[in-house]
């Protein structure tokens, strides 16, 4: 049984990473994150929240706002990651051009 099958709908029912590690018989929070990543890649929608109490949950039936907030969070996170990637690429290009 995966993480998805243990989750409940609605942010108010979010399950903490620590609880899910035990419930899903995983060895660490990192393993939980990898499992969630794998399940998301397979098409399962697993939402998460970092605002206390935080945790993982399923979208509540008909609540598009939860899904919109999650999408916005991922878009922001992705944008920040892409900016960091571009900065690193720019520095690498600069250092490599100095080597020539």
C-alpha positions as CSV (number, residue, x, y, z in Angstrom):
1,X,0.0,0.0,0.0
2,X,1.4,3.4,-1.0
3,X,1.2,6.8,0.7
4,X,-1.8,7.8,-1.4
5,X,-4.0,5.1,0.0
6,X,-3.2,6.3,3.5
7,X,-4.1,9.9,3.0
8,X,-7.4,11.7,3.8
9,X,-9.1,14.5,1.8
10,X,-8.8,18.1,2.9
11,X,-5.9,20.2,4.4
12,X,-7.5,19.9,7.8
13,X,-6.8,16.2,7.6
14,X,-3.2,16.5,6.6
15,X,-1.0,13.7,8.0
16,X,2.5,14.6,9.2
17,X,5.6,13.2,7.6
18,X,6.6,11.5,10.8
19,X,3.2,9.7,11.1
20,X,3.3,8.6,7.5
21,X,6.8,7.2,7.8
22,X,5.6,4.9,10.5
23,X,2.2,4.2,8.9
24,X,3.8,3.3,5.5
25,X,6.7,1.3,7.1
26,X,9.4,3.6,5.6
27,X,12.8,4.1,7.1
28,X,13.0,7.9,6.9
29,X,11.2,11.1,5.9
30,X,13.5,11.2,2.9
31,X,12.2,7.8,1.8
32,X,8.7,9.1,2.3
33,X,9.5,12.1,0.0
34,X,10.9,9.7,-2.6
35,X,7.7,7.5,-2.4
36,X,5.5,10.6,-2.8
37,X,7.5,11.8,-5.7
38,X,7.1,8.4,-7.4
39,X,3.4,8.3,-6.8
40,X,3.0,11.9,-8.1
41,X,4.9,10.9,-11.3
42,X,2.5,8.1,-11.8
43,X,-0.4,10.6,-11.8
44,X,-1.6,10.6,-8.2
45,X,-2.4,14.0,-6.8
46,X,-0.9,14.3,-3.4
47,X,-1.1,17.8,-1.9
48,X,1.1,19.1,0.9
49,X,1.2,22.1,3.2
50,X,4.0,23.5,5.3
51,X,1.8,25.8,7.4
52,X,1.3,24.2,10.8
53,X,0.3,21.6,11.4
54,X,1.3,20.7,7.8
55,X,1.6,17.4,6.1
56,X,0.3,15.5,3.2
57,X,-3.4,15.1,2.1
58,X,-5.7,14.5,-0.9
59,X,-7.8,17.2,-2.5
60,X,-11.2,17.6,-0.9
61,X,-14.0,16.8,-3.2
62,X,-14.9,19.9,-5.2
63,X,-12.4,22.2,-3.5
64,X,-10.5,23.7,-6.4
65,X,-8.9,26.3,-4.2
66,X,-6.7,23.8,-2.4
67,X,-5.5,22.5,-5.8
68,X,-4.9,26.0,-7.1
69,X,-2.8,26.9,-4.0
70,X,-0.7,23.8,-4.4
71,X,-0.1,24.5,-8.1
72,X,0.9,28.1,-7.3
73,X,3.3,26.8,-4.6
74,X,4.9,24.3,-7.0
75,X,5.2,27.0,-9.8
76,X,6.9,29.3,-7.4
77,X,9.3,26.6,-6.2
78,X,10.0,25.6,-9.8
79,X,10.7,29.2,-10.8
80,X,13.1,29.6,-7.9
81,X,14.8,26.3,-8.9
82,X,15.1,27.5,-12.5
83,X,16.6,30.8,-11.5
84,X,19.2,29.0,-9.3
85,X,20.0,26.7,-12.2
86,X,20.5,29.6,-14.6
87,X,22.8,31.4,-12.2
88,X,24.9,28.3,-11.8
89,X,25.0,27.8,-15.6
90,X,26.1,31.5,-16.0
91,X,28.9,31.1,-13.5
92,X,30.1,27.8,-15.1
93,X,30.1,29.5,-18.5
94,X,32.1,32.4,-17.1
95,X,34.6,30.2,-15.3
96,X,35.0,28.0,-18.4
97,X,35.6,31.0,-20.6
98,X,38.3,32.2,-18.2
99,X,40.1,28.9,-18.6
100,X,40.6,29.4,-22.3
